[in-house]
Protein backbone atom coordinates (compact mmCIF):
# COMPACT_ATOMS: atom_id res chain seq x y z
CA UNK A 1 0.00 0.00 0.00
CA UNK A 2 1.40 3.40 -0.92
CA UNK A 3 1.26 6.61 1.11
CA UNK A 4 -1.16 9.35 0.19
CA UNK A 5 0.63 12.25 -1.52
CA UNK A 6 -0.32 14.68 1.27
CA UNK A 7 1.52 12.53 3.85
CA UNK A 8 4.86 12.38 2.06
CA UNK A 9 7.72 14.59 3.19
CA UNK A 10 8.08 17.38 0.67
CA UNK A 11 11.52 18.64 1.61
CA UNK A 12 10.15 21.31 3.95
CA UNK A 13 12.77 20.39 6.55
CA UNK A 14 15.50 21.56 4.20
CA UNK A 15 13.97 25.04 3.94
CA UNK A 16 15.23 28.11 5.80
CA UNK A 17 13.96 28.54 9.34
CA UNK A 18 12.17 31.81 10.04
CA UNK A 19 12.66 31.59 13.81
CA UNK A 20 15.98 31.92 15.60
CA UNK A 21 16.81 30.32 18.93
CA UNK A 22 17.76 32.51 21.88
CA UNK A 23 21.50 31.79 21.65
CA UNK A 24 21.43 32.63 17.93
CA UNK A 25 19.73 35.97 18.65
CA UNK A 26 22.28 36.83 21.36
CA UNK A 27 25.15 35.95 18.99
CA UNK A 28 23.67 38.13 16.24
CA UNK A 29 23.16 41.05 18.63
CA UNK A 30 26.79 40.72 19.79
CA UNK A 31 28.03 40.78 16.19
CA UNK A 32 25.99 43.92 15.51
CA UNK A 33 27.23 45.59 18.71
CA UNK A 34 23.70 45.86 20.15
CA UNK A 35 24.33 43.54 23.12
CA UNK A 36 25.29 45.08 26.47
CA UNK A 37 27.18 43.01 29.03
CA UNK A 38 24.97 41.96 31.93
CA UNK A 39 21.76 42.16 29.89
CA UNK A 40 19.22 39.43 30.55
CA UNK A 41 18.73 37.00 27.66
CA UNK A 42 15.03 36.86 28.56
CA UNK A 43 12.78 39.20 26.59
CA UNK A 44 15.16 39.87 23.71
CA UNK A 45 14.07 42.25 20.96
CA UNK A 46 12.97 40.76 17.66
CA UNK A 47 15.88 40.39 15.27
CA UNK A 48 16.04 39.74 11.56
CA UNK A 49 18.59 37.20 10.36
CA UNK A 50 20.95 37.63 7.47
CA UNK A 51 19.10 38.63 4.35
OpenMM code with the backbone's topology and positions (N, CA, C; nanometers):
from openmm import Vec3, app, unit

residues = "UNK UNK UNK UNK UNK UNK UNK UNK UNK UNK UNK UNK UNK UNK UNK UNK UNK UNK UNK UNK UNK UNK UNK UNK UNK UNK UNK UNK UNK UNK UNK UNK UNK UNK UNK UNK UNK UNK UNK UNK UNK UNK UNK UNK UNK UNK UNK UNK UNK UNK UNK".split()
positions = [
    Vec3(0.0838, -0.1167, 0.0000),
    Vec3(0.0000, 0.0000, 0.0000),
    Vec3(0.0895, 0.1248, 0.0000),
    Vec3(0.0584, 0.2193, -0.0832),
    Vec3(0.1405, 0.3399, -0.0921),
    Vec3(0.0831, 0.4515, -0.0046),
    Vec3(0.1702, 0.5478, 0.0299),
    Vec3(0.1265, 0.6610, 0.1113),
    Vec3(0.0498, 0.7617, 0.0256),
    Vec3(-0.0446, 0.8275, 0.0875),
    Vec3(-0.1157, 0.9347, 0.0192),
    Vec3(-0.0173, 1.0490, -0.0054),
    Vec3(-0.0330, 1.1205, -0.1150),
    Vec3(0.0632, 1.2249, -0.1519),
    Vec3(0.0707, 1.3367, -0.0481),
    Vec3(-0.0351, 1.3613, 0.0267),
    Vec3(-0.0317, 1.4678, 0.1268),
    Vec3(0.0479, 1.4286, 0.2500),
    Vec3(0.0793, 1.3007, 0.2680),
    Vec3(0.1524, 1.2535, 0.3851),
    Vec3(0.3015, 1.2388, 0.3608),
    Vec3(0.3444, 1.2526, 0.2383),
    Vec3(0.4858, 1.2377, 0.2062),
    Vec3(0.5621, 1.3634, 0.2458),
    Vec3(0.6868, 1.3462, 0.2874),
    Vec3(0.7721, 1.4595, 0.3194),
    Vec3(0.8058, 1.5325, 0.1905),
    Vec3(0.7860, 1.6623, 0.1903),
    Vec3(0.8078, 1.7378, 0.0674),
    Vec3(0.9320, 1.8247, 0.0727),
    Vec3(1.0286, 1.7879, 0.1555),
    Vec3(1.1517, 1.8644, 0.1609),
    Vec3(1.1382, 1.9934, 0.2391),
    Vec3(1.0336, 2.0076, 0.3185),
    Vec3(1.0145, 2.1308, 0.3946),
    Vec3(1.1182, 2.1444, 0.5058),
    Vec3(1.1757, 2.0339, 0.5491),
    Vec3(1.2766, 2.0386, 0.6551),
    Vec3(1.4061, 2.1022, 0.6048),
    Vec3(1.4291, 2.0999, 0.4752),
    Vec3(1.5503, 2.1562, 0.4199),
    Vec3(1.5373, 2.3061, 0.3958),
    Vec3(1.4187, 2.3616, 0.4161),
    Vec3(1.3971, 2.5042, 0.3941),
    Vec3(1.4591, 2.5882, 0.5036),
    Vec3(1.4639, 2.7189, 0.4829),
    Vec3(1.5232, 2.8106, 0.5802),
    Vec3(1.4263, 2.8347, 0.6948),
    Vec3(1.4805, 2.8275, 0.8172),
    Vec3(1.3965, 2.8536, 0.9339),
    Vec3(1.3691, 3.0029, 0.9444),
    Vec3(1.2497, 3.0398, 0.9869),
    Vec3(1.2166, 3.1809, 1.0040),
    Vec3(1.2260, 3.2230, 1.1501),
    Vec3(1.2577, 3.1296, 1.2384),
    Vec3(1.2661, 3.1587, 1.3810),
    Vec3(1.4063, 3.1242, 1.4293),
    Vec3(1.4647, 3.2161, 1.5069),
    Vec3(1.5980, 3.1918, 1.5602),
    Vec3(1.5876, 3.1543, 1.7074),
    Vec3(1.6763, 3.0694, 1.7517),
    Vec3(1.6806, 3.0318, 1.8929),
    Vec3(1.7465, 3.1437, 1.9714),
    Vec3(1.7274, 3.1421, 2.1030),
    Vec3(1.7763, 3.2508, 2.1880),
    Vec3(1.9266, 3.2722, 2.1738),
    Vec3(2.0047, 3.1635, 2.1755),
    Vec3(2.1498, 3.1791, 2.1654),
    Vec3(2.1899, 3.2368, 2.0302),
    Vec3(2.1137, 3.2070, 1.9251),
    Vec3(2.1429, 3.2630, 1.7932),
    Vec3(2.1143, 3.4130, 1.7911),
    Vec3(2.0072, 3.4548, 1.8592),
    Vec3(1.9733, 3.5970, 1.8650),
    Vec3(2.0777, 3.6742, 1.9437),
    Vec3(2.1249, 3.6173, 2.0560),
    Vec3(2.2285, 3.6834, 2.1360),
    Vec3(2.3562, 3.6967, 2.0540),
    Vec3(2.3940, 3.5917, 1.9826),
    Vec3(2.5146, 3.5950, 1.8992),
    Vec3(2.5040, 3.7031, 1.7922),
    Vec3(2.3874, 3.7129, 1.7288),
    Vec3(2.3666, 3.8125, 1.6243),
    Vec3(2.3717, 3.9536, 1.6818),
    Vec3(2.3121, 3.9740, 1.7993),
    Vec3(2.3158, 4.1052, 1.8628),
    Vec3(2.4589, 4.1434, 1.9011),
    Vec3(2.5386, 4.0452, 1.9457),
    Vec3(2.6792, 4.0723, 1.9790),
    Vec3(2.7569, 4.1135, 1.8541),
    Vec3(2.7335, 4.0455, 1.7438),
    Vec3(2.8029, 4.0776, 1.6189),
    Vec3(2.7681, 4.2180, 1.5710),
    Vec3(2.6429, 4.2593, 1.5932),
    Vec3(2.5989, 4.3922, 1.5512),
    Vec3(2.6363, 4.5014, 1.6516),
    Vec3(2.6859, 4.4617, 1.7689),
    Vec3(2.7227, 4.5590, 1.8710),
    Vec3(2.6038, 4.6128, 1.9485),
    Vec3(2.4906, 4.5413, 1.9461),
    Vec3(2.3697, 4.5858, 2.0149),
    Vec3(2.3499, 4.5137, 2.1480),
    Vec3(2.4443, 4.4313, 2.1883),
    Vec3(2.4329, 4.3539, 2.3122),
    Vec3(2.5179, 4.4202, 2.4197),
    Vec3(2.4565, 4.4481, 2.5346),
    Vec3(2.5285, 4.5075, 2.6469),
    Vec3(2.5586, 4.3984, 2.7479),
    Vec3(2.6794, 4.3999, 2.8039),
    Vec3(2.7185, 4.3005, 2.9034),
    Vec3(2.6267, 4.3122, 3.0248),
    Vec3(2.5839, 4.1985, 3.0773),
    Vec3(2.4966, 4.1963, 3.1929),
    Vec3(2.3485, 4.2028, 3.1588),
    Vec3(2.3153, 4.2122, 3.0315),
    Vec3(2.1757, 4.2158, 2.9894),
    Vec3(2.1153, 4.0766, 3.0015),
    Vec3(1.9902, 4.0712, 3.0428),
    Vec3(1.9217, 3.9431, 3.0552),
    Vec3(1.8879, 3.8875, 2.9172),
    Vec3(1.9092, 3.7587, 2.8953),
    Vec3(1.8731, 3.6997, 2.7663),
    Vec3(1.7225, 3.6739, 2.7543),
    Vec3(1.6489, 3.7029, 2.8600),
    Vec3(1.5035, 3.6861, 2.8564),
    Vec3(1.4419, 3.8150, 2.8024),
    Vec3(1.3457, 3.8023, 2.7138),
    Vec3(1.2783, 3.9196, 2.6587),
    Vec3(1.3618, 3.9958, 2.5575),
    Vec3(1.4326, 3.9233, 2.4744),
    Vec3(1.5160, 3.9873, 2.3715),
    Vec3(1.4305, 4.0563, 2.2674),
    Vec3(1.4822, 4.1616, 2.2046),
    Vec3(1.4075, 4.2248, 2.0964),
    Vec3(1.4040, 4.1326, 1.9748),
    Vec3(1.3058, 4.1538, 1.8900),
    Vec3(1.2973, 4.0762, 1.7661),
    Vec3(1.4151, 4.1130, 1.6780),
    Vec3(1.4731, 4.0142, 1.6134),
    Vec3(1.5883, 4.0392, 1.5269),
    Vec3(1.5684, 3.9679, 1.3947),
    Vec3(1.6082, 4.0337, 1.2892),
    Vec3(1.6044, 3.9737, 1.1564),
    Vec3(1.7379, 3.9081, 1.1302),
    Vec3(1.7354, 3.7902, 1.0697),
    Vec3(1.8591, 3.7202, 1.0358),
    Vec3(1.9248, 3.7814, 0.9151),
    Vec3(2.0271, 3.7137, 0.8660),
    Vec3(2.0952, 3.7625, 0.7471),
    Vec3(1.9997, 3.7558, 0.6281),
    Vec3(2.0006, 3.8588, 0.5498),
    Vec3(1.9097, 3.8634, 0.4349),
    Vec3(1.9698, 3.7968, 0.3141),
] * unit.nanometer
topology = app.Topology()
chain = topology.addChain("A")
for resn in residues:
    res = topology.addResidue(resn, chain)
    for name in ("N", "CA", "C"):
        topology.addAtom(name, app.Element.getBySymbol(name[0]), res)
